[in-house]
Amino acid sequence: MDRVDCIVIGAGVVGLAVARRLALAGGDTLLLEREATHGTQTSSRNSEVIHAGFHYPPGSLKARLCVRGREQLYRYCTDRGVDHRRCGKFIVATADAERDTLQRYLEAGAHNGVHDLRWCTSAEVVELEPAVRCVAALWSPSTGIVDSHTLMQALLGDLLAAGGTLACHADVIGVELGPRGHRVRVLQDGVETELATRLLVNAAGLDAQLLAERMDGLDKALIPPRFLAKGHYFTLQGRAPFRHLVYPVASHGGLGIHVTLDLAGRVRFGPDVEWVKAVDYSPDDRRRDSFVAAIRRYYPDLDATRLQPGYTGIRPKIAGPRDPAADFVIQGPAAHRMHGLVNLFGIESPGLTACLAIADEVAKVAGIDAPGVG
Ligand SMILES: Cc1cc2nc3c(=O)[nH]c(=O)nc-3n(C[C@H](O)[C@H](O)[C@H](O)COP(=O)(O)OP(=O)(O)OC[C@H]3O[C@@H](n4cnc5c(N)ncnc54)[C@H](O)[C@@H]3O)c2cc1C
């Protein structure tokens, strides 16, 4: 049986960052991915926004890892030539009642270490974004955008350069946990193999719970429930009317149908929130009317004929539609009493922003002592 120091399951942006971190710390690291290549699931189906960190409850992992991860990510992108831009964003109140929410963001930001938020009048917003209508706004200069594909390519490059390996078409179908190491059963091209490892990290995203269910020796009561919240995007054809990101105040389950820009300046709106039972990425043009209504609250001149259904993504949630929002869960030996195992659950937004900080946290929880990298 082949043996490696570390196995990471799932080659999304989080699994890539974790595998890179473990390989740079000196571990012989194997990254297993079920699909034909890395990054085809949630990591390539998101808004590609580098979040500042004021949306999350003070003291939460989301807040801490977003704020730390954001600066790590900006540094990493600069050092490694990953396309990104610190373009800033407006969070707009379109009615007086929404000013309180902006005030709460400002206060949460101060707690979380986001000290650069500032109030803007509607006139100040119009000066920079003439198409936007609001009663007031917050300006977040440390929000930005990143090309998630080149980011993942760079993380993979680092993993390989550090001696790690990525194996694709490698579906993990079973795990036997043991006190001195774990056995991982992998189905690759119809052939089943077994691997042994001292450290196993479950970064399987939407399927993290399913994978944990397959772990013999894990207390199943520790596995959180799985909920899926689909988000649709519509793209705007033709000239972009915005130069910055524009967000309404957040809605339950998501951050509201906002304006994001890609690095070529193209505009997309989304994501909305649709609670679904199964993973199905097909777009749905029937959601157009609700998009038009939501967008016109801050962009009244929207020409609805310019909207085209875009892609979709699915949030890996561990709290349902009627529950309060949940935090990231990074479950290590302190929780499940299994040496050399870390399970990641509910790594929804801001998982892209926080990927490097999540990787450091996994290393810490797993007891890897090498200094943080990245
Ligand atoms: C609509 C939407 C918008 C978002 N916007 C943002 C944003 O603007 N900014 C931000 O910071 N975050 C954002 N996020 C969150 C971010 O995209 C995620 O947190 C991040 O991509 C999660 O990465 P991951 O590696 O955990 O998961 P994934 O990318 O889903 O990777 C998991 C991988 O595990 C593999 N896998 C599963 N089971 C197995 C198995 N048994 N064997 C082998 N491989 C397996 C899968 O094939 C997959 O490749 C958004 C998310 C969504 C859904």
The ligand as an SDF file (V2000), in Angstrom:
LIG
                    3D

 53 58  0  0  0  0  0  0  0  0999 V2000
  -22.6990   31.7260   -5.4610 C   0  0  0  0  0  0  0  0  0  0  0  0
  -21.4470   31.8270   -4.6400 C   0  0  0  0  0  0  0  0  0  0  0  0
  -20.7390   33.0310   -4.5740 C   0  0  0  0  0  0  0  0  0  0  0  0
  -19.5840   33.1390   -3.8020 C   0  0  0  0  0  0  0  0  0  0  0  0
  -18.8710   34.3050   -3.8250 N   0  0  0  0  0  0  0  0  0  0  0  0
  -17.7240   34.3890   -3.1150 C   0  0  0  0  0  0  0  0  0  0  0  0
  -16.9580   35.5780   -3.1500 C   0  0  0  0  0  0  0  0  0  0  0  0
  -17.2510   36.5110   -3.8940 O   0  0  0  0  0  0  0  0  0  0  0  0
  -15.8660   35.6530   -2.3580 N   0  0  0  0  0  0  0  0  0  0  0  0
  -15.4870   34.6310   -1.5320 C   0  0  0  0  0  0  0  0  0  0  0  0
  -14.5260   34.7950   -0.7870 O   0  0  0  0  0  0  0  0  0  0  0  0
  -16.1660   33.4690   -1.5260 N   0  0  0  0  0  0  0  0  0  0  0  0
  -17.2560   33.3140   -2.3170 C   0  0  0  0  0  0  0  0  0  0  0  0
  -17.9540   32.1490   -2.3230 N   0  0  0  0  0  0  0  0  0  0  0  0
  -17.4530   31.0300   -1.5300 C   0  0  0  0  0  0  0  0  0  0  0  0
  -16.3110   30.2720   -2.2160 C   0  0  0  0  0  0  0  0  0  0  0  0
  -16.5850   30.0790   -3.5750 O   0  0  0  0  0  0  0  0  0  0  0  0
  -16.1390   28.9430   -1.4900 C   0  0  0  0  0  0  0  0  0  0  0  0
  -15.9700   29.1640   -0.1140 O   0  0  0  0  0  0  0  0  0  0  0  0
  -14.9250   28.1620   -1.9880 C   0  0  0  0  0  0  0  0  0  0  0  0
  -14.9050   28.0920   -3.3770 O   0  0  0  0  0  0  0  0  0  0  0  0
  -14.9690   26.7680   -1.3860 C   0  0  0  0  0  0  0  0  0  0  0  0
  -13.8870   26.0380   -1.9090 O   0  0  0  0  0  0  0  0  0  0  0  0
  -13.7170   24.5130   -1.5640 P   0  0  0  0  0  0  0  0  0  0  0  0
  -12.3810   24.1270   -2.0580 O   0  0  0  0  0  0  0  0  0  0  0  0
  -14.0420   24.2850   -0.1260 O   0  0  0  0  0  0  0  0  0  0  0  0
  -14.9080   23.7620   -2.3480 O   0  0  0  0  0  0  0  0  0  0  0  0
  -15.0180   23.2800   -3.8680 P   0  0  0  0  0  0  0  0  0  0  0  0
  -14.5210   24.2790   -4.8190 O   0  0  0  0  0  0  0  0  0  0  0  0
  -16.4430   22.8190   -4.0460 O   0  0  0  0  0  0  0  0  0  0  0  0
  -14.0560   22.0210   -3.9430 O   0  0  0  0  0  0  0  0  0  0  0  0
  -14.3700   20.7760   -3.3580 C   0  0  0  0  0  0  0  0  0  0  0  0
  -13.7870   19.7020   -4.2600 C   0  0  0  0  0  0  0  0  0  0  0  0
  -13.9170   18.4210   -3.6340 O   0  0  0  0  0  0  0  0  0  0  0  0
  -14.1230   17.4670   -4.6460 C   0  0  0  0  0  0  0  0  0  0  0  0
  -14.6850   16.2590   -4.0250 N   0  0  0  0  0  0  0  0  0  0  0  0
  -15.8710   16.1110   -3.3930 C   0  0  0  0  0  0  0  0  0  0  0  0
  -16.0140   14.8550   -2.9400 N   0  0  0  0  0  0  0  0  0  0  0  0
  -14.9030   14.1760   -3.2770 C   0  0  0  0  0  0  0  0  0  0  0  0
  -14.4700   12.8240   -3.0970 C   0  0  0  0  0  0  0  0  0  0  0  0
  -15.2280   11.9260   -2.4580 N   0  0  0  0  0  0  0  0  0  0  0  0
  -13.2620   12.4470   -3.5950 N   0  0  0  0  0  0  0  0  0  0  0  0
  -12.4690   13.3470   -4.2550 C   0  0  0  0  0  0  0  0  0  0  0  0
  -12.8430   14.6540   -4.4550 N   0  0  0  0  0  0  0  0  0  0  0  0
  -14.0390   15.0540   -3.9740 C   0  0  0  0  0  0  0  0  0  0  0  0
  -15.0910   18.1730   -5.5980 C   0  0  0  0  0  0  0  0  0  0  0  0
  -15.0850   17.5820   -6.8810 O   0  0  0  0  0  0  0  0  0  0  0  0
  -14.5300   19.6020   -5.5920 C   0  0  0  0  0  0  0  0  0  0  0  0
  -13.6110   19.8240   -6.6500 O   0  0  0  0  0  0  0  0  0  0  0  0
  -19.1180   32.0130   -3.0790 C   0  0  0  0  0  0  0  0  0  0  0  0
  -19.8020   30.7930   -3.1650 C   0  0  0  0  0  0  0  0  0  0  0  0
  -20.9510   30.7010   -3.9460 C   0  0  0  0  0  0  0  0  0  0  0  0
  -21.6800   29.3880   -4.0530 C   0  0  0  0  0  0  0  0  0  0  0  0
  1  2  1  0
  2  3  1  0
  2 52  2  0
  3  4  2  0
  4  5  1  0
  4 50  1  0
  5  6  2  0
  6  7  1  0
  6 13  1  0
  7  8  2  0
  7  9  1  0
  9 10  1  0
 10 11  2  0
 10 12  1  0
 12 13  2  0
 13 14  1  0
 14 15  1  0
 14 50  1  0
 15 16  1  0
 16 17  1  0
 16 18  1  0
 18 19  1  0
 18 20  1  0
 20 21  1  0
 20 22  1  0
 22 23  1  0
 23 24  1  0
 24 25  2  0
 24 26  1  0
 24 27  1  0
 27 28  1  0
 28 29  2  0
 28 30  1  0
 28 31  1  0
 31 32  1  0
 32 33  1  0
 33 34  1  0
 33 48  1  0
 34 35  1  0
 35 36  1  0
 35 46  1  0
 36 37  1  0
 36 45  1  0
 37 38  2  0
 38 39  1  0
 39 40  1  0
 39 45  2  0
 40 41  1  0
 40 42  2  0
 42 43  1  0
 43 44  2  0
 44 45  1  0
 46 47  1  0
 46 48  1  0
 48 49  1  0
 50 51  2  0
 51 52  1  0
 52 53  1  0
M  END
$$$$
